[in-house]
Amino acid sequence: MAERVQGDSPGSGRLIRAAAVLAGLLLVAGGEDSLGKPPPRPAAPSAVTACLERSGELVADVNDDGHPDRVTDPSRRGARLSIVFGAGSAHETKVPVWGLADRTARRQEYVRAAVADFDRDGWSDLVVVAGEEQAGDDPVPPRVAELRLGPFSDTGRARRIVQLDLEATKDIAVADYNHDRYPDLAAYTYTGDGTYVTQARLGDPRTGLASDTGTYTTDAAGTGYDPPADLSPSGLAPFYPGCGTHRTPG
């Protein structure tokens, strides 16, 4: 709070308070810029051929800097996803899921993420879901549910963002529901009164991920939050060749 020194006029006090507010706004604006800008629009196809290691790691140039990056998620539901940017280089940096969330999502109680080329344009895309934990019978939708079309930065920023119509979703994973060339998304979703279902969002060349049709919705066994150990058995394997092989994905 600005204080008025003795001898100041009421008008000068208002000016001091206004200056303090302006300084605060500038500080906030500077903080937003601290996460950096998204990569520019690609001028050419990626120089790194995306592939899948035997360990399940996705190798791809997700930020279009010419260096391979490594995407891994040992939780298999987005909770422990991380990306090693510039893997093997002098500038190698590991970014956990919270570091990819951007500013609004970082302030939530949970963050989940998934990476795949959902629109098959040659660049890996990032799905981020973040929100408050379910605390009652009524579903609480996520505060952030976004598809950030690639390439994206090491802070999760992209030039093109699609808002997803996910319901009270917490856990997500790349899936293969309709067995086409586009990766799909499995979403473990709370429907109320202690019950959960797994819903599908299908990969789409225009929007990246299409709206839910209900065709592939499955009920979770029992009640309460109990996500399956493997939310999507298929994972990324149907969509990427093995690294060091000439296998063509299905």
Contacts in CASP RR format, 6 or more apart in sequence:
PFRMAT RR
TARGET T0000
AUTHOR 0000-0000-0000
METHOD contacts of the structure
MODEL  1
MAERVQGDSPGSGRLIRAAAVLAGLLLVAGGEDSLGKPPPRPAAPSAVTA
CLERSGELVADVNDDGHPDRVTDPSRRGARLSIVFGAGSAHETKVPVWGL
ADRTARRQEYVRAAVADFDRDGWSDLVVVAGEEQAGDDPVPPRVAELRLG
PFSDTGRARRIVQLDLEATKDIAVADYNHDRYPDLAAYTYTGDGTYVTQA
RLGDPRTGLASDTGTYTTDAAGTGYDPPADLSPSGLAPFYPGCGTHRTPG
2 13 0 8 1.000
2 16 0 8 1.000
2 17 0 8 1.000
2 19 0 8 1.000
2 20 0 8 1.000
4 10 0 8 1.000
4 12 0 8 1.000
4 13 0 8 1.000
4 16 0 8 1.000
8 16 0 8 1.000
32 103 0 8 1.000
35 102 0 8 1.000
35 103 0 8 1.000
35 153 0 8 1.000
35 155 0 8 1.000
35 157 0 8 1.000
36 153 0 8 1.000
36 155 0 8 1.000
36 157 0 8 1.000
37 153 0 8 1.000
37 157 0 8 1.000
38 151 0 8 1.000
38 152 0 8 1.000
38 153 0 8 1.000
38 156 0 8 1.000
38 157 0 8 1.000
38 158 0 8 1.000
38 159 0 8 1.000
39 63 0 8 1.000
39 64 0 8 1.000
39 65 0 8 1.000
39 150 0 8 1.000
39 151 0 8 1.000
39 152 0 8 1.000
39 153 0 8 1.000
39 158 0 8 1.000
39 159 0 8 1.000
40 64 0 8 1.000
40 159 0 8 1.000
41 159 0 8 1.000
42 64 0 8 1.000
42 123 0 8 1.000
42 151 0 8 1.000
45 122 0 8 1.000
46 60 0 8 1.000
46 61 0 8 1.000
46 64 0 8 1.000
46 66 0 8 1.000
46 122 0 8 1.000
46 123 0 8 1.000
47 61 0 8 1.000
47 66 0 8 1.000
48 59 0 8 1.000
48 60 0 8 1.000
48 61 0 8 1.000
48 66 0 8 1.000
48 67 0 8 1.000
48 68 0 8 1.000
49 241 0 8 1.000
50 58 0 8 1.000
50 59 0 8 1.000
50 60 0 8 1.000
50 61 0 8 1.000
50 117 0 8 1.000
50 122 0 8 1.000
50 124 0 8 1.000
50 240 0 8 1.000
51 58 0 8 1.000
51 59 0 8 1.000
51 60 0 8 1.000
51 240 0 8 1.000
51 241 0 8 1.000
51 242 0 8 1.000
51 243 0 8 1.000
51 244 0 8 1.000
51 245 0 8 1.000
52 58 0 8 1.000
52 59 0 8 1.000
52 236 0 8 1.000
52 237 0 8 1.000
52 240 0 8 1.000
52 241 0 8 1.000
52 242 0 8 1.000
52 243 0 8 1.000
53 59 0 8 1.000
53 70 0 8 1.000
53 242 0 8 1.000
53 243 0 8 1.000
54 242 0 8 1.000
55 72 0 8 1.000
56 72 0 8 1.000
56 236 0 8 1.000
56 237 0 8 1.000
57 70 0 8 1.000
57 71 0 8 1.000
57 72 0 8 1.000
58 70 0 8 1.000
58 71 0 8 1.000
58 72 0 8 1.000
58 115 0 8 1.000
58 116 0 8 1.000
58 124 0 8 1.000
58 236 0 8 1.000
58 240 0 8 1.000
59 68 0 8 1.000
59 69 0 8 1.000
59 70 0 8 1.000
59 71 0 8 1.000
59 87 0 8 1.000
59 243 0 8 1.000
60 68 0 8 1.000
60 69 0 8 1.000
60 71 0 8 1.000
60 124 0 8 1.000
61 67 0 8 1.000
61 68 0 8 1.000
61 69 0 8 1.000
61 151 0 8 1.000
62 69 0 8 1.000
62 71 0 8 1.000
62 83 0 8 1.000
62 85 0 8 1.000
62 115 0 8 1.000
62 123 0 8 1.000
62 124 0 8 1.000
62 126 0 8 1.000
62 150 0 8 1.000
62 151 0 8 1.000
62 152 0 8 1.000
63 69 0 8 1.000
63 85 0 8 1.000
63 151 0 8 1.000
63 152 0 8 1.000
63 153 0 8 1.000
63 154 0 8 1.000
64 123 0 8 1.000
64 151 0 8 1.000
65 85 0 8 1.000
65 86 0 8 1.000
67 85 0 8 1.000
67 86 0 8 1.000
67 87 0 8 1.000
67 89 0 8 1.000
67 91 0 8 1.000
68 86 0 8 1.000
68 87 0 8 1.000
69 83 0 8 1.000
69 84 0 8 1.000
69 85 0 8 1.000
69 86 0 8 1.000
69 87 0 8 1.000
70 83 0 8 1.000
70 84 0 8 1.000
70 87 0 8 1.000
71 81 0 8 1.000
71 82 0 8 1.000
71 83 0 8 1.000
71 115 0 8 1.000
71 124 0 8 1.000
72 81 0 8 1.000
72 82 0 8 1.000
72 83 0 8 1.000
72 84 0 8 1.000
73 79 0 8 1.000
73 80 0 8 1.000
73 81 0 8 1.000
73 82 0 8 1.000
73 113 0 8 1.000
73 114 0 8 1.000
73 173 0 8 1.000
74 80 0 8 1.000
75 81 0 8 1.000
76 173 0 8 1.000
76 229 0 8 1.000
76 230 0 8 1.000
76 231 0 8 1.000
76 232 0 8 1.000
76 235 0 8 1.000
77 112 0 8 1.000
77 171 0 8 1.000
77 172 0 8 1.000
77 173 0 8 1.000
77 188 0 8 1.000
77 227 0 8 1.000
77 231 0 8 1.000
78 97 0 8 1.000
78 112 0 8 1.000
78 113 0 8 1.000
78 114 0 8 1.000
78 171 0 8 1.000
78 172 0 8 1.000
78 173 0 8 1.000
79 97 0 8 1.000
79 110 0 8 1.000
79 112 0 8 1.000
79 171 0 8 1.000
80 96 0 8 1.000
80 97 0 8 1.000
81 96 0 8 1.000
81 97 0 8 1.000
81 100 0 8 1.000
81 112 0 8 1.000
81 113 0 8 1.000
81 114 0 8 1.000
81 115 0 8 1.000
82 94 0 8 1.000
82 95 0 8 1.000
82 96 0 8 1.000
82 97 0 8 1.000
83 94 0 8 1.000
83 95 0 8 1.000
83 100 0 8 1.000
83 115 0 8 1.000
83 154 0 8 1.000
84 92 0 8 1.000
84 93 0 8 1.000
84 94 0 8 1.000
84 95 0 8 1.000
85 91 0 8 1.000
85 92 0 8 1.000
85 93 0 8 1.000
85 94 0 8 1.000
85 95 0 8 1.000
85 154 0 8 1.000
86 92 0 8 1.000
86 93 0 8 1.000
93 154 0 8 1.000
95 154 0 8 1.000
95 155 0 8 1.000
97 111 0 8 1.000
97 112 0 8 1.000
97 113 0 8 1.000
98 106 0 8 1.000
98 111 0 8 1.000
99 106 0 8 1.000
99 155 0 8 1.000
99 156 0 8 1.000
100 113 0 8 1.000
100 126 0 8 1.000
100 128 0 8 1.000
100 152 0 8 1.000
100 154 0 8 1.000
100 155 0 8 1.000
100 156 0 8 1.000
101 108 0 8 1.000
101 111 0 8 1.000
101 113 0 8 1.000
101 128 0 8 1.000
101 130 0 8 1.000
101 144 0 8 1.000
101 156 0 8 1.000
102 128 0 8 1.000
102 144 0 8 1.000
102 155 0 8 1.000
102 156 0 8 1.000
102 157 0 8 1.000
104 130 0 8 1.000
104 143 0 8 1.000
104 144 0 8 1.000
105 111 0 8 1.000
105 128 0 8 1.000
105 130 0 8 1.000
105 131 0 8 1.000
105 143 0 8 1.000
105 144 0 8 1.000
106 130 0 8 1.000
108 130 0 8 1.000
108 131 0 8 1.000
108 132 0 8 1.000
108 142 0 8 1.000
108 143 0 8 1.000
108 144 0 8 1.000
109 131 0 8 1.000
109 132 0 8 1.000
109 133 0 8 1.000
110 130 0 8 1.000
110 131 0 8 1.000
110 132 0 8 1.000
110 133 0 8 1.000
110 170 0 8 1.000
111 128 0 8 1.000
111 129 0 8 1.000
111 130 0 8 1.000
111 131 0 8 1.000
112 128 0 8 1.000
112 129 0 8 1.000
112 130 0 8 1.000
112 170 0 8 1.000
112 171 0 8 1.000
112 172 0 8 1.000
113 126 0 8 1.000
113 127 0 8 1.000
113 128 0 8 1.000
113 129 0 8 1.000
113 172 0 8 1.000
114 126 0 8 1.000
114 127 0 8 1.000
114 172 0 8 1.000
114 173 0 8 1.000
114 174 0 8 1.000
114 185 0 8 1.000
115 124 0 8 1.000
115 125 0 8 1.000
115 126 0 8 1.000
115 127 0 8 1.000
115 174 0 8 1.000
116 124 0 8 1.000
116 125 0 8 1.000
116 174 0 8 1.000
116 183 0 8 1.000
116 236 0 8 1.000
116 239 0 8 1.000
117 123 0 8 1.000
117 124 0 8 1.000
117 125 0 8 1.000
117 183 0 8 1.000
117 239 0 8 1.000
118 125 0 8 1.000
118 127 0 8 1.000
118 147 0 8 1.000
118 182 0 8 1.000
118 183 0 8 1.000
118 184 0 8 1.000
118 185 0 8 1.000
118 203 0 8 1.000
118 204 0 8 1.000
118 208 0 8 1.000
118 209 0 8 1.000
119 125 0 8 1.000
119 149 0 8 1.000
119 182 0 8 1.000
119 203 0 8 1.000
119 204 0 8 1.000
119 205 0 8 1.000
119 206 0 8 1.000
119 207 0 8 1.000
119 208 0 8 1.000
120 181 0 8 1.000
120 182 0 8 1.000
120 205 0 8 1.000
121 149 0 8 1.000
121 205 0 8 1.000
123 149 0 8 1.000
123 150 0 8 1.000
123 151 0 8 1.000
124 150 0 8 1.000
124 151 0 8 1.000
124 152 0 8 1.000
125 147 0 8 1.000
125 148 0 8 1.000
125 149 0 8 1.000
125 150 0 8 1.000
125 152 0 8 1.000
125 158 0 8 1.000
125 208 0 8 1.000
126 147 0 8 1.000
126 148 0 8 1.000
126 150 0 8 1.000
126 152 0 8 1.000
126 156 0 8 1.000
126 158 0 8 1.000
127 146 0 8 1.000
127 147 0 8 1.000
127 148 0 8 1.000
127 164 0 8 1.000
127 172 0 8 1.000
127 185 0 8 1.000
127 209 0 8 1.000
128 144 0 8 1.000
128 145 0 8 1.000
128 146 0 8 1.000
128 148 0 8 1.000
128 156 0 8 1.000
129 142 0 8 1.000
129 144 0 8 1.000
129 145 0 8 1.000
129 164 0 8 1.000
129 166 0 8 1.000
129 169 0 8 1.000
129 170 0 8 1.000
129 172 0 8 1.000
129 187 0 8 1.000
130 142 0 8 1.000
130 143 0 8 1.000
130 144 0 8 1.000
131 140 0 8 1.000
131 142 0 8 1.000
131 143 0 8 1.000
131 144 0 8 1.000
132 140 0 8 1.000
132 143 0 8 1.000
133 140 0 8 1.000
133 170 0 8 1.000
134 140 0 8 1.000
134 168 0 8 1.000
134 170 0 8 1.000
134 190 0 8 1.000
134 225 0 8 1.000
137 192 0 8 1.000
137 193 0 8 1.000
137 194 0 8 1.000
138 192 0 8 1.000
139 167 0 8 1.000
139 168 0 8 1.000
139 189 0 8 1.000
139 190 0 8 1.000
139 191 0 8 1.000
139 192 0 8 1.000
140 168 0 8 1.000
140 190 0 8 1.000
141 166 0 8 1.000
141 167 0 8 1.000
141 168 0 8 1.000
141 169 0 8 1.000
142 166 0 8 1.000
142 168 0 8 1.000
142 169 0 8 1.000
142 170 0 8 1.000
145 163 0 8 1.000
145 164 0 8 1.000
145 165 0 8 1.000
145 166 0 8 1.000
145 169 0 8 1.000
146 161 0 8 1.000
146 162 0 8 1.000
146 163 0 8 1.000
146 164 0 8 1.000
147 161 0 8 1.000
147 162 0 8 1.000
147 164 0 8 1.000
147 208 0 8 1.000
147 209 0 8 1.000
148 156 0 8 1.000
148 157 0 8 1.000
148 158 0 8 1.000
148 160 0 8 1.000
148 161 0 8 1.000
148 162 0 8 1.000
149 158 0 8 1.000
149 159 0 8 1.000
149 160 0 8 1.000
149 161 0 8 1.000
149 162 0 8 1.000
149 208 0 8 1.000
150 158 0 8 1.000
150 160 0 8 1.000
151 158 0 8 1.000
152 158 0 8 1.000
162 207 0 8 1.000
162 208 0 8 1.000
162 209 0 8 1.000
164 201 0 8 1.000
164 209 0 8 1.000
165 211 0 8 1.000
165 212 0 8 1.000
166 187 0 8 1.000
166 189 0 8 1.000
166 199 0 8 1.000
166 201 0 8 1.000
167 187 0 8 1.000
167 189 0 8 1.000
167 190 0 8 1.000
167 191 0 8 1.000
167 199 0 8 1.000
168 189 0 8 1.000
168 190 0 8 1.000
168 191 0 8 1.000
168 192 0 8 1.000
169 187 0 8 1.000
169 188 0 8 1.000
169 189 0 8 1.000
169 190 0 8 1.000
169 199 0 8 1.000
170 188 0 8 1.000
170 189 0 8 1.000
170 190 0 8 1.000
170 225 0 8 1.000
170 227 0 8 1.000
171 187 0 8 1.000
171 188 0 8 1.000
171 227 0 8 1.000
171 231 0 8 1.000
172 185 0 8 1.000
172 186 0 8 1.000
172 187 0 8 1.000
172 188 0 8 1.000
172 231 0 8 1.000
173 185 0 8 1.000
173 186 0 8 1.000
173 231 0 8 1.000
173 232 0 8 1.000
173 235 0 8 1.000
174 183 0 8 1.000
174 184 0 8 1.000
174 185 0 8 1.000
174 186 0 8 1.000
174 232 0 8 1.000
174 234 0 8 1.000
174 235 0 8 1.000
174 236 0 8 1.000
174 239 0 8 1.000
175 183 0 8 1.000
175 184 0 8 1.000
175 185 0 8 1.000
175 186 0 8 1.000
175 200 0 8 1.000
175 231 0 8 1.000
175 232 0 8 1.000
175 234 0 8 1.000
175 235 0 8 1.000
176 183 0 8 1.000
176 184 0 8 1.000
176 232 0 8 1.000
176 234 0 8 1.000
176 235 0 8 1.000
176 238 0 8 1.000
176 239 0 8 1.000
177 184 0 8 1.000
177 186 0 8 1.000
177 200 0 8 1.000
177 202 0 8 1.000
177 215 0 8 1.000
177 216 0 8 1.000
178 184 0 8 1.000
178 202 0 8 1.000
178 216 0 8 1.000
179 238 0 8 1.000
181 239 0 8 1.000
181 249 0 8 1.000
181 250 0 8 1.000
182 202 0 8 1.000
182 203 0 8 1.000
182 204 0 8 1.000
182 205 0 8 1.000
182 208 0 8 1.000
183 203 0 8 1.000
183 236 0 8 1.000
183 238 0 8 1.000
183 239 0 8 1.000
184 200 0 8 1.000
184 201 0 8 1.000
184 202 0 8 1.000
184 203 0 8 1.000
184 209 0 8 1.000
185 200 0 8 1.000
185 201 0 8 1.000
185 203 0 8 1.000
185 209 0 8 1.000
186 198 0 8 1.000
186 199 0 8 1.000
186 200 0 8 1.000
186 231 0 8 1.000
186 232 0 8 1.000
187 198 0 8 1.000
187 199 0 8 1.000
187 200 0 8 1.000
187 201 0 8 1.000
188 196 0 8 1.000
188 197 0 8 1.000
188 198 0 8 1.000
188 220 0 8 1.000
188 227 0 8 1.000
188 228 0 8 1.000
188 231 0 8 1.000
189 196 0 8 1.000
189 197 0 8 1.000
189 198 0 8 1.000
189 199 0 8 1.000
190 196 0 8 1.000
190 225 0 8 1.000
191 197 0 8 1.000
193 223 0 8 1.000
194 223 0 8 1.000
194 224 0 8 1.000
195 219 0 8 1.000
195 220 0 8 1.000
195 222 0 8 1.000
195 223 0 8 1.000
195 224 0 8 1.000
196 219 0 8 1.000
196 220 0 8 1.000
196 223 0 8 1.000
196 224 0 8 1.000
196 225 0 8 1.000
196 226 0 8 1.000
196 227 0 8 1.000
197 217 0 8 1.000
197 218 0 8 1.000
197 219 0 8 1.000
197 220 0 8 1.000
198 217 0 8 1.000
198 218 0 8 1.000
198 220 0 8 1.000
198 228 0 8 1.000
198 231 0 8 1.000
199 212 0 8 1.000
199 214 0 8 1.000
199 216 0 8 1.000
199 217 0 8 1.000
200 212 0 8 1.000
200 213 0 8 1.000
200 214 0 8 1.000
200 215 0 8 1.000
200 216 0 8 1.000
200 217 0 8 1.000
201 209 0 8 1.000
201 210 0 8 1.000
201 211 0 8 1.000
201 212 0 8 1.000
202 209 0 8 1.000
202 210 0 8 1.000
202 213 0 8 1.000
203 209 0 8 1.000
203 210 0 8 1.000
204 210 0 8 1.000
220 226 0 8 1.000
220 227 0 8 1.000
220 228 0 8 1.000
237 249 0 8 1.000
238 249 0 8 1.000
238 250 0 8 1.000
239 249 0 8 1.000
239 250 0 8 1.000
240 249 0 8 1.000
241 247 0 8 1.000
241 248 0 8 1.000
241 249 0 8 1.000
END
